[in-house]
Amino acid sequence: MTELQSIASQVRRDILRMVHGCQSGHPGGSLGCADLLVALYFQQMKINNRKGKGGYLSFNMDGKGEDLFFLSNGHISPVFYSVLARRGYFDVSELATFRKLSSRLQGHPTTHEHLPGVRVASGSLGQGLSVAIGAALSKKLNGDKTLVYCLMGDGEQQEGQIWEAVQFAPNNNVDNLVAFVDVNGQQIDGSTKKVNDNRDLGAKYKAFGWRVLHVDGNNMDELTTLLRKIKRLVGKGQPIAVMMKTEMGQGVDFMMHSHKWHGVAPNDAQLEQALSQLEETLGDY
C-alpha cells in the first residue's frame, strides 16, 4: 500500500464512522471520491503549509498563491471534512461532531461556521463550476499562476446552470481550471441512465471547447499520473474536464454497485462489517 492509498483507507474509515455517528449523510459518493481528494490535497495541490493558531494549517479565504478546490456536490461533505482534517486544517477529533447541533461540520459545507478549508457553501447542485470559473478568472486578473480544481457529480450534470458555465469557460480562455466529473453512474433515485441519461458527457464537454481526459478515479497510480500530466496541459487556452470513473461505495463490498448507499447510514453491524474491510492506518478519531 502506498502512502496515498494508506491515507485514503483511513479517510474511508472516517467517512463511515462520521455517517454512522449521526445516522445521516452520504457515504456512497464520499467513499468513491476519497482517492481523488487525497491525491489532490496530499500531493497535487499547492497549498499554504504554514502553521497558524493551534498548530493547524493557516487558512485565508483569498487563497492567493494557492491552488483552490471547490466541492460542487456538497452532499459528499464527509470525504471533504476528513481530508481537510487529516491534512491539518483542524483537529481530527472534530469529525465526531459531523451533522450534530452547533457543529462546524454541517451536512453540506457552509462558510459562516468558518471551518478552515471551506471557501464556499455548496450542496445546491449545479453551482460549483460557476464559482470555480469566477475564482479562476480572478486568479488571472491578479497574475496568480496557481490553479482551480472543481469536483462535480454525474447526476449533477442534469442541472441547467452547469451547461451555462461549461459554455462560458472555453469562450473566456479559463485555462487555469480543472473540472472533475465523478462518473459513478448512480444518483439518489437510481442509476443516472434510468433517472435522466447524461449519455456521453466527455463528448459534450469537448463539443463546448474543453480538453477532455479520462481516468479511473479509484486507481491511485492512474490518478497521480494524470494529475502530473495535467500540470503540463494547463495554460494552453482550454479548460480541462476529467471524466473520472469511480465506484459508489468504493472499498466496502456491500455498498458497491448500487445507488442504495447514496444517502443511507450504516447500522452498528454494517459499520463493523465495513470497517473490517478498511485498514486503520492513521488512527481513528
Phi and psi in degrees as GROMACS dihedral restraints (atoms count N, CA, C in turn):
[ dihedral_restraints ]
;  ai    aj    ak    al  type     phi  dphi    fc
    3     4     5     6     1   -75.7    20    10
    4     5     6     7     1   170.2    20    10
    6     7     8     9     1   -61.2    20    10
    7     8     9    10     1   -43.4    20    10
    9    10    11    12     1   -65.1    20    10
   10    11    12    13     1   -40.5    20    10
   12    13    14    15     1   -63.5    20    10
   13    14    15    16     1   -37.0    20    10
   15    16    17    18     1   -63.5    20    10
   16    17    18    19     1   -43.6    20    10
   18    19    20    21     1   -64.1    20    10
   19    20    21    22     1   -42.7    20    10
   21    22    23    24     1   -61.1    20    10
   22    23    24    25     1   -36.3    20    10
   24    25    26    27     1   -63.0    20    10
   25    26    27    28     1   -42.9    20    10
   27    28    29    30     1   -66.9    20    10
   28    29    30    31     1   -40.4    20    10
   30    31    32    33     1   -59.4    20    10
   31    32    33    34     1   -40.6    20    10
   33    34    35    36     1   -64.6    20    10
   34    35    36    37     1   -37.7    20    10
   36    37    38    39     1   -63.4    20    10
   37    38    39    40     1   -42.8    20    10
   39    40    41    42     1   -58.6    20    10
   40    41    42    43     1   -45.9    20    10
   42    43    44    45     1   -55.6    20    10
   43    44    45    46     1   -49.6    20    10
   45    46    47    48     1   -64.3    20    10
   46    47    48    49     1   -41.7    20    10
   48    49    50    51     1   -70.0    20    10
   49    50    51    52     1   -36.5    20    10
   51    52    53    54     1   -63.4    20    10
   52    53    54    55     1   -49.3    20    10
   54    55    56    57     1   -67.3    20    10
   55    56    57    58     1   -39.2    20    10
   57    58    59    60     1   -64.6    20    10
   58    59    60    61     1   -38.5    20    10
   60    61    62    63     1   -62.7    20    10
   61    62    63    64     1   -29.6    20    10
   63    64    65    66     1  -114.0    20    10
   64    65    66    67     1     0.0    20    10
   66    67    68    69     1    53.0    20    10
   67    68    69    70     1    42.0    20    10
   69    70    71    72     1  -161.8    20    10
   70    71    72    73     1   150.7    20    10
   72    73    74    75     1   128.9    20    10
   73    74    75    76     1  -173.9    20    10
   75    76    77    78     1  -126.0    20    10
   76    77    78    79     1    89.5    20    10
   78    79    80    81     1   -77.0    20    10
   79    80    81    82     1   -32.6    20    10
   81    82    83    84     1   -58.5    20    10
   82    83    84    85     1   -60.4    20    10
   84    85    86    87     1   -65.9    20    10
   85    86    87    88     1   -32.0    20    10
   87    88    89    90     1   -61.7    20    10
   88    89    90    91     1   -46.6    20    10
   90    91    92    93     1   -63.0    20    10
   91    92    93    94     1   -38.4    20    10
   93    94    95    96     1   -66.8    20    10
   94    95    96    97     1   -30.2    20    10
   96    97    98    99     1   -99.1    20    10
   97    98    99   100     1     5.1    20    10
   99   100   101   102     1   -60.6    20    10
  100   101   102   103     1   -40.2    20    10
  102   103   104   105     1   -64.1    20    10
  103   104   105   106     1   -42.7    20    10
  105   106   107   108     1   -63.1    20    10
  106   107   108   109     1   -49.8    20    10
  108   109   110   111     1   -64.5    20    10
  109   110   111   112     1   -35.6    20    10
  111   112   113   114     1   -65.3    20    10
  112   113   114   115     1   -44.9    20    10
  114   115   116   117     1   -62.3    20    10
  115   116   117   118     1   -39.9    20    10
  117   118   119   120     1   -66.5    20    10
  118   119   120   121     1   -54.6    20    10
  120   121   122   123     1   -78.0    20    10
  121   122   123   124     1   -25.6    20    10
  123   124   125   126     1  -103.0    20    10
  124   125   126   127     1    -4.6    20    10
  126   127   128   129     1  -144.3    20    10
  127   128   129   130     1   -48.3    20    10
  129   130   131   132     1   -83.7    20    10
  130   131   132   133     1   -46.2    20    10
  132   133   134   135     1   -78.0    20    10
  133   134   135   136     1   141.5    20    10
  135   136   137   138     1   -85.9    20    10
  136   137   138   139     1   112.1    20    10
  138   139   140   141     1  -126.3    20    10
  139   140   141   142     1   163.8    20    10
  141   142   143   144     1   -74.7    20    10
  142   143   144   145     1   112.7    20    10
  144   145   146   147     1   -93.6    20    10
  145   146   147   148     1     6.1    20    10
  147   148   149   150     1   -68.9    20    10
  148   149   150   151     1   144.8    20    10
  150   151   152   153     1   -92.3    20    10
  151   152   153   154     1   141.3    20    10
  153   154   155   156     1  -118.6    20    10
  154   155   156   157     1  -144.0    20    10
  156   157   158   159     1   -57.8    20    10
  157   158   159   160     1   130.4    20    10
  159   160   161   162     1    77.2    20    10
  160   161   162   163     1     4.2    20    10
  162   163   164   165     1    84.2    20    10
  163   164   165   166     1     7.6    20    10
  165   166   167   168     1   -90.9    20    10
  166   167   168   169     1   164.1    20    10
  168   169   170   171     1   -61.0    20    10
  169   170   171   172     1   137.1    20    10
  171   172   173   174     1   -67.3    20    10
  172   173   174   175     1   143.5    20    10
  174   175   176   177     1  -142.2    20    10
  175   176   177   178     1   133.1    20    10
  177   178   179   180     1  -135.6    20    10
  178   179   180   181     1   154.4    20    10
  180   181   182   183     1   -70.0    20    10
  181   182   183   184     1   -26.8    20    10
  183   184   185   186     1   -64.2    20    10
  184   185   186   187     1   -44.8    20    10
  186   187   188   189     1    65.5    20    10
  187   188   189   190     1    27.8    20    10
  189   190   191   192     1   -65.8    20    10
  190   191   192   193     1   134.7    20    10
  192   193   194   195     1    76.1    20    10
  193   194   195   196     1     6.5    20    10
  195   196   197   198     1  -120.8    20    10
  196   197   198   199     1   148.7    20    10
  198   199   200   201     1   -69.7    20    10
  199   200   201   202     1   144.2    20    10
  201   202   203   204     1  -114.4    20    10
  202   203   204   205     1   146.8    20    10
  204   205   206   207     1  -124.7    20    10
  205   206   207   208     1   133.1    20    10
  207   208   209   210     1  -122.2    20    10
  208   209   210   211     1   121.9    20    10
  210   211   212   213     1   -90.3    20    10
  211   212   213   214     1   111.5    20    10
  213   214   215   216     1   -83.3    20    10
  214   215   216   217     1   -44.0    20    10
  216   217   218   219     1   -83.9    20    10
  217   218   219   220     1    76.1    20    10
  219   220   221   222     1   -63.2    20    10
  220   221   222   223     1   -14.8    20    10
  222   223   224   225     1   -67.5    20    10
  223   224   225   226     1   -14.9    20    10
  225   226   227   228     1   -91.0    20    10
  226   227   228   229     1    35.0    20    10
  228   229   230   231     1   -56.2    20    10
  229   230   231   232     1   -30.5    20    10
  231   232   233   234     1   -55.4    20    10
  232   233   234   235     1   -40.9    20    10
  234   235   236   237     1   -70.2    20    10
  235   236   237   238     1   -36.0    20    10
  237   238   239   240     1   -64.9    20    10
  238   239   240   241     1   -48.6    20    10
  240   241   242   243     1   -62.5    20    10
  241   242   243   244     1   -43.1    20    10
  243   244   245   246     1   -62.4    20    10
  244   245   246   247     1   -45.9    20    10
  246   247   248   249     1   -65.0    20    10
  247   248   249   250     1   -40.7    20    10
  249   250   251   252     1   -61.7    20    10
  250   251   252   253     1   -43.6    20    10
  252   253   254   255     1   -67.0    20    10
  253   254   255   256     1   -46.6    20    10
  255   256   257   258     1   -65.5    20    10
  256   257   258   259     1   -26.5    20    10
  258   259   260   261     1   -78.7    20    10
  259   260   261   262     1   -18.3    20    10
  261   262   263   264     1   111.8    20    10
  262   263   264   265     1    14.9    20    10
  264   265   266   267     1   -77.2    20    10
  265   266   267   268     1   -28.5    20    10
  267   268   269   270     1  -159.5    20    10
  268   269   270   271     1   171.6    20    10
  270   271   272   273     1   -71.9    20    10
  271   272   273   274     1   137.2    20    10
  273   274   275   276     1   -63.1    20    10
  274   275   276   277     1   -22.9    20    10
  276   277   278   279     1   -62.7    20    10
  277   278   279   280     1   -23.7    20    10
  279   280   281   282     1   -67.7    20    10
  280   281   282   283     1   -19.2    20    10
  282   283   284   285     1   -58.7    20    10
  283   284   285   286     1   -26.2    20    10
  285   286   287   288     1   -67.1    20    10
  286   287   288   289     1   -13.2    20    10
  288   289   290   291     1   -92.4    20    10
  289   290   291   292     1     2.0    20    10
  291   292   293   294     1   -48.4    20    10
  292   293   294   295     1   125.9    20    10
  294   295   296   297     1    62.0    20    10
  295   296   297   298     1    20.3    20    10
  297   298   299   300     1  -102.8    20    10
  298   299   300   301     1   163.3    20    10
  300   301   302   303     1   -57.6    20    10
  301   302   303   304     1   135.7    20    10
  303   304   305   306     1    69.3    20    10
  304   305   306   307     1     8.0    20    10
  306   307   308   309     1   -75.9    20    10
  307   308   309   310     1   149.7    20    10
  309   310   311   312     1   -80.5    20    10
  310   311   312   313     1   -11.5    20    10
  312   313   314   315     1  -101.1    20    10
  313   314   315   316     1    75.5    20    10
  315   316   317   318     1   -73.5    20    10
  316   317   318   319     1   166.2    20    10
  318   319   320   321     1   -56.7    20    10
  319   320   321   322     1   -39.9    20    10
  321   322   323   324     1  -114.9    20    10
  322   323   324   325     1   137.0    20    10
  324   325   326   327     1   -58.9    20    10
  325   326   327   328     1   137.6    20    10
  327   328   329   330     1  -131.5    20    10
  328   329   330   331     1   169.5    20    10
  330   331   332   333     1  -105.5    20    10
  331   332   333   334     1   -21.5    20    10
  333   334   335   336     1   -72.9    20    10
  334   335   336   337     1   -12.0    20    10
  336   337   338   339     1   -81.5    20    10
  337   338   339   340     1    -8.6    20    10
  339   340   341   342     1    57.9    20    10
  340   341   342   343     1    42.3    20    10
  342   343   344   345     1   -76.2    20    10
  343   344   345   346     1   121.1    20    10
  345   346   347   348     1   -56.8    20    10
  346   347   348   349     1   134.1    20    10
  348   349   350   351     1   104.0    20    10
  349   350   351   352     1   -18.4    20    10
  351   352   353   354     1  -100.3    20    10
  352   353   354   355     1   118.6    20    10
  354   355   356   357     1  -107.2    20    10
  355   356   357   358     1   -10.0    20    10
  357   358   359   360     1  -155.4    20    10
  358   359   360   361     1   143.0    20    10
  360   361   362   363     1   -70.9    20    10
  361   362   363   364     1   142.2    20    10
  363   364   365   366     1  -148.8    20    10
  364   365   366   367     1   160.8    20    10
  366   367   368   369     1   137.8    20    10
  367   368   369   370     1   -31.8    20    10
  369   370   371   372     1   -73.2    20    10
  370   371   372   373     1   103.1    20    10
  372   373   374   375     1   -61.3    20    10
  373   374   375   376     1   149.7    20    10
  375   376   377   378     1    99.5    20    10
  376   377   378   379     1    -6.9    20    10
  378   379   380   381     1  -101.3    20    10
  379   380   381   382     1   -20.3    20    10
  381   382   383   384     1   -63.5    20    10
  382   383   384   385     1   -37.0    20    10
  384   385   386   387     1   -66.6    20    10
  385   386   387   388     1   -38.5    20    10
  387   388   389   390     1   -62.7    20    10
  388   389   390   391     1   -41.9    20    10
  390   391   392   393     1   -63.0    20    10
  391   392   393   394     1   -43.5    20    10
  393   394   395   396     1   -63.2    20    10
  394   395   396   397     1   -39.2    20    10
  396   397   398   399     1   -63.5    20    10
  397   398   399   400     1   -42.6    20    10
  399   400   401   402     1   -60.4    20    10
  400   401   402   403     1   -42.9    20    10
  402   403   404   405     1   -65.2    20    10
  403   404   405   406     1   -39.4    20    10
  405   406   407   408     1   -66.1    20    10
  406   407   408   409     1   -40.7    20    10
  408   409   410   411     1   -65.2    20    10
  409   410   411   412     1   -38.1    20    10
  411   412   413   414     1   -61.2    20    10
  412   413   414   415     1   -41.9    20    10
  414   415   416   417     1   -61.3    20    10
  415   416   417   418     1   -40.3    20    10
  417   418   419   420     1   -63.1    20    10
  418   419   420   421     1   -44.5    20    10
  420   421   422   423     1   -62.2    20    10
  421   422   423   424     1   -33.0    20    10
  423   424   425   426     1   -89.0    20    10
  424   425   426   427     1     1.8    20    10
  426   427   428   429     1    67.7    20    10
  427   428   429   430     1    23.7    20    10
  429   430   431   432     1   -89.6    20    10
  430   431   432   433     1   118.5    20    10
  432   433   434   435     1   -85.4    20    10
  433   434   435   436     1     0.0    20    10
  435   436   437   438     1   -75.7    20    10
  436   437   438   439     1   171.7    20    10
  438   439   440   441     1  -111.3    20    10
  439   440   441   442     1   165.1    20    10
  441   442   443   444     1  -122.0    20    10
  442   443   444   445     1   129.1    20    10
  444   445   446   447     1  -114.4    20    10
  445   446   447   448     1   144.5    20    10
  447   448   449   450     1  -138.0    20    10
  448   449   450   451     1   139.0    20    10
  450   451   452   453     1  -118.4    20    10
  451   452   453   454     1   129.3    20    10
  453   454   455   456     1  -126.9    20    10
  454   455   456   457     1   162.5    20    10
  456   457   458   459     1   -92.1    20    10
  457   458   459   460     1   164.0    20    10
  459   460   461   462     1   -78.5    20    10
  460   461   462   463     1   -34.3    20    10
  462   463   464   465     1   -62.1    20    10
  463   464   465   466     1   -33.5    20    10
  465   466   467   468     1   -62.6    20    10
  466   467   468   469     1   -23.0    20    10
  468   469   470   471     1   -65.9    20    10
  469   470   471   472     1    -7.9    20    10
  471   472   473   474     1   -79.7    20    10
  472   473   474   475     1    -7.1    20    10
  474   475   476   477     1   -79.9    20    10
  475   476   477   478     1   136.6    20    10
  477   478   479   480     1   -64.6    20    10
  478   479   480   481     1   -36.0    20    10
  480   481   482   483     1   -62.7    20    10
  481   482   483   484     1   -29.0    20    10
  483   484   485   486     1   -52.9    20    10
  484   485   486   487     1   -44.1    20    10
  486   487   488   489     1   -79.8    20    10
  487   488   489   490     1   -21.7    20    10
  489   490   491   492     1   -66.9    20    10
  490   491   492   493     1   -43.4    20    10
  492   493   494   495     1   -68.1    20    10
  493   494   495   496     1   -40.8    20    10
  495   496   497   498     1   -60.2    20    10
  496   497   498   499     1   -37.2    20    10
  498   499   500   501     1   -72.3    20    10
  499   500   501   502     1   -38.1    20    10
  501   502   503   504     1   -67.9    20    10
  502   503   504   505     1   -44.3    20    10
  504   505   506   507     1   -58.4    20    10
  505   506   507   508     1   -53.1    20    10
  507   508   509   510     1   -67.9    20    10
  508   509   510   511     1   -29.8    20    10
  510   511   512   513     1   -71.9    20    10
  511   512   513   514     1   -12.7    20    10
  513   514   515   516     1  -121.5    20    10
  514   515   516   517     1    22.3    20    10
  516   517   518   519     1    55.7    20    10
  517   518   519   520     1    41.1    20    10
  519   520   521   522     1   -84.0    20    10
  520   521   522   523     1    75.4    20    10
  522   523   524   525     1   -98.7    20    10
  523   524   525   526     1    16.1    20    10
  525   526   527   528     1  -111.2    20    10
  526   527   528   529     1    26.8    20    10
  528   529   530   531     1  -123.1    20    10
  529   530   531   532     1   132.9    20    10
  531   532   533   534     1  -123.8    20    10
  532   533   534   535     1   115.5    20    10
  534   535   536   537     1  -108.9    20    10
  535   536   537   538     1   125.2    20    10
  537   538   539   540     1  -100.9    20    10
  538   539   540   541     1   136.0    20    10
  540   541   542   543     1  -111.5    20    10
  541   542   543   544     1   119.6    20    10
  543   544   545   546     1   -78.2    20    10
  544   545   546   547     1    98.6    20    10
  546   547   548   549     1   -92.5    20    10
  547   548   549   550     1    83.0    20    10
  549   550   551   552     1  -103.3    20    10
  550   551   552   553     1    -5.5    20    10
  552   553   554   555     1    73.9    20    10
  553   554   555   556     1    10.2    20    10
  555   556   557   558     1  -129.3    20    10
  556   557   558   559     1   146.4    20    10
  558   559   560   561     1  -140.2    20    10
  559   560   561   562     1   178.5    20    10
  561   562   563   564     1   -63.5    20    10
  562   563   564   565     1   -26.8    20    10
  564   565   566   567     1   -99.0    20    10
  565   566   567   568     1     2.8    20    10
  567   568   569   570     1   145.6    20    10
  568   569   570   571     1  -164.6    20    10
  570   571   572   573     1   -71.8    20    10
  571   572   573   574     1   151.4    20    10
  573   574   575   576     1   -62.7    20    10
  574   575   576   577     1   -30.8    20    10
  576   577   578   579     1   -62.2    20    10
  577   578   579   580     1   -41.5    20    10
  579   580   581   582     1   -78.8    20    10
  580   581   582   583     1   -36.9    20    10
  582   583   584   585     1   -74.3    20    10
  583   584   585   586     1   -50.8    20    10
  585   586   587   588     1  -170.2    20    10
  586   587   588   589     1    89.0    20    10
  588   589   590   591     1   -56.7    20    10
  589   590   591   592     1   122.1    20    10
  591   592   593   594     1   -77.1    20    10
  592   593   594   595     1   -16.7    20    10
  594   595   596   597     1    55.1    20    10
  595   596   597   598     1  -138.0    20    10
  597   598   599   600     1   -89.3    20    10
  598   599   600   601     1    91.9    20    10
  600   601   602   603     1   -63.1    20    10
  601   602   603   604     1   -39.9    20    10
  603   604   605   606     1   -58.7    20    10
  604   605   606   607     1   -43.0    20    10
  606   607   608   609     1   -64.0    20    10
  607   608   609   610     1   -36.1    20    10
  609   610   611   612     1   -66.8    20    10
  610   611   612   613     1   -47.7    20    10
  612   613   614   615     1   -60.5    20    10
  613   614   615   616     1   -42.6    20    10
  615   616   617   618     1   -60.9    20    10
  616   617   618   619     1   -41.2    20    10
  618   619   620   621     1   -62.8    20    10
  619   620   621   622     1   -29.2    20    10
  621   622   623   624     1   -82.9    20    10
  622   623   624   625     1    -7.9    20    10
  624   625   626   627     1   111.1    20    10
  625   626   627   628     1     9.3    20    10
  627   628   629   630     1   -84.7    20    10
  628   629   630   631     1   153.2    20    10
  630   631   632   633     1   -85.3    20    10
  631   632   633   634     1   123.0    20    10
  633   634   635   636     1  -109.8    20    10
  634   635   636   637     1   130.7    20    10
  636   637   638   639     1  -123.9    20    10
  637   638   639   640     1   160.8    20    10
  639   640   641   642     1  -129.5    20    10
  640   641   642   643     1   146.6    20    10
  642   643   644   645     1  -155.4    20    10
  643   644   645   646     1   152.0    20    10
  645   646   647   648     1   -83.0    20    10
  646   647   648   649     1   106.2    20    10
  648   649   650   651     1   -73.0    20    10
  649   650   651   652     1    -3.4    20    10
  651   652   653   654     1  -113.8    20    10
  652   653   654   655     1    17.3    20    10
  654   655   656   657     1  -115.8    20    10
  655   656   657   658     1   102.9    20    10
  657   658   659   660     1   -61.7    20    10
  658   659   660   661     1   -38.6    20    10
  660   661   662   663     1   -62.5    20    10
  661   662   663   664     1   -45.7    20    10
  663   664   665   666     1   -65.2    20    10
  664   665   666   667     1   -39.0    20    10
  666   667   668   669     1   -62.9    20    10
  667   668   669   670     1   -50.2    20    10
  669   670   671   672     1   -66.7    20    10
  670   671   672   673     1   -33.5    20    10
  672   673   674   675     1   -64.0    20    10
  673   674   675   676     1   -44.0    20    10
  675   676   677   678     1   -64.3    20    10
  676   677   678   679     1   -42.0    20    10
  678   679   680   681     1   -64.1    20    10
  679   680   681   682     1   -36.5    20    10
  681   682   683   684     1   -66.2    20    10
  682   683   684   685     1   -39.8    20    10
  684   685   686   687     1   -62.3    20    10
  685   686   687   688     1   -39.8    20    10
  687   688   689   690     1   -60.1    20    10
  688   689   690   691     1   -35.7    20    10
  690   691   692   693     1   -56.5    20    10
  691   692   693   694     1   -29.7    20    10
  693   694   695   696     1   -87.3    20    10
  694   695   696   697     1   -14.6    20    10
  696   697   698   699     1   -99.6    20    10
  697   698   699   700     1   -17.5    20    10
  699   700   701   702     1   -71.1    20    10
  700   701   702   703     1   158.6    20    10
  702   703   704   705     1    76.7    20    10
  703   704   705   706     1    18.5    20    10
  705   706   707   708     1  -107.9    20    10
  706   707   708   709     1    17.3    20    10
  708   709   710   711     1    95.2    20    10
  709   710   711   712     1    -5.8    20    10
  711   712   713   714     1  -129.7    20    10
  712   713   714   715     1   140.1    20    10
  714   715   716   717     1   -68.6    20    10
  715   716   717   718     1   157.2    20    10
  717   718   719   720     1  -112.5    20    10
  718   719   720   721     1   130.8    20    10
  720   721   722   723     1  -116.2    20    10
  721   722   723   724     1   128.8    20    10
  723   724   725   726     1  -111.5    20    10
  724   725   726   727     1   117.3    20    10
  726   727   728   729     1   -83.7    20    10
  727   728   729   730     1   105.0    20    10
  729   730   731   732     1  -104.0    20    10
  730   731   732   733     1   104.7    20    10
  732   733   734   735     1   -76.4    20    10
  733   734   735   736     1   120.8    20    10
  735   736   737   738     1  -131.6    20    10
  736   737   738   739     1   171.8    20    10
  738   739   740   741     1  -112.1    20    10
  739   740   741   742     1   120.2    20    10
  741   742   743   744     1   -58.9    20    10
  742   743   744   745     1   131.8    20    10
  744   745   746   747     1    81.2    20    10
  745   746   747   748     1    15.4    20    10
  747   748   749   750     1   -50.3    20    10
  748   749   750   751     1   130.3    20    10
  750   751   752   753     1   104.0    20    10
  751   752   753   754     1   -15.3    20    10
  753   754   755   756     1  -126.3    20    10
  754   755   756   757     1   111.7    20    10
  756   757   758   759     1   -58.5    20    10
  757   758   759   760     1   -40.9    20    10
  759   760   761   762     1   -79.7    20    10
  760   761   762   763     1    -4.7    20    10
  762   763   764   765     1   -99.0    20    10
  763   764   765   766     1    -8.6    20    10
  765   766   767   768     1   -88.1    20    10
  766   767   768   769     1   160.7    20    10
  768   769   770   771     1    66.3    20    10
  769   770   771   772     1    29.4    20    10
  771   772   773   774     1  -159.6    20    10
  772   773   774   775     1   154.7    20    10
  774   775   776   777     1   -86.0    20    10
  775   776   777   778     1    -5.1    20    10
  777   778   779   780     1   -62.4    20    10
  778   779   780   781     1   -26.4    20    10
  780   781   782   783     1  -100.6    20    10
  781   782   783   784     1    21.1    20    10
  783   784   785   786     1   -59.4    20    10
  784   785   786   787     1   -46.7    20    10
  786   787   788   789     1  -140.9    20    10
  787   788   789   790     1    46.0    20    10
  789   790   791   792     1  -126.5    20    10
  790   791   792   793     1   134.9    20    10
  792   793   794   795     1   -89.8    20    10
  793   794   795   796     1   142.8    20    10
  795   796   797   798     1   -73.4    20    10
  796   797   798   799     1   148.8    20    10
  798   799   800   801     1   -83.1    20    10
  799   800   801   802     1  -175.4    20    10
  801   802   803   804     1   -58.9    20    10
  802   803   804   805     1   -47.3    20    10
  804   805   806   807     1   -66.6    20    10
  805   806   807   808     1   -40.2    20    10
  807   808   809   810     1   -67.5    20    10
  808   809   810   811     1   -37.2    20    10
  810   811   812   813     1   -62.1    20    10
  811   812   813   814     1   -45.5    20    10
  813   814   815   816     1   -60.8    20    10
  814   815   816   817     1   -43.4    20    10
  816   817   818   819     1   -63.3    20    10
  817   818   819   820     1   -42.5    20    10
  819   820   821   822     1   -66.4    20    10
  820   821   822   823     1   -44.9    20    10
  822   823   824   825     1   -65.2    20    10
  823   824   825   826     1   -27.6    20    10
  825   826   827   828     1   -66.6    20    10
  826   827   828   829     1   -15.6    20    10
  828   829   830   831     1   -97.1    20    10
  829   830   831   832     1    -2.6    20    10
  831   832   833   834     1  -127.9    20    10
  832   833   834   835     1   122.8    20    10
  834   835   836   837     1   -70.0    20    10
  835   836   837   838     1   135.1    20    10
  837   838   839   840     1   -81.5    20    10
  838   839   840   841     1   112.2    20    10
  840   841   842   843     1  -111.2    20    10
  841   842   843   844     1   -27.6    20    10
  843   844   845   846     1  -119.5    20    10
  844   845   846   847     1     1.3    20    10
  846   847   848   849     1    92.5    20    10
  847   848   849   850     1   125.9    20    10
  849   850   851   852     1   -68.3    20    10
  850   851   852   853     1   149.4    20    10
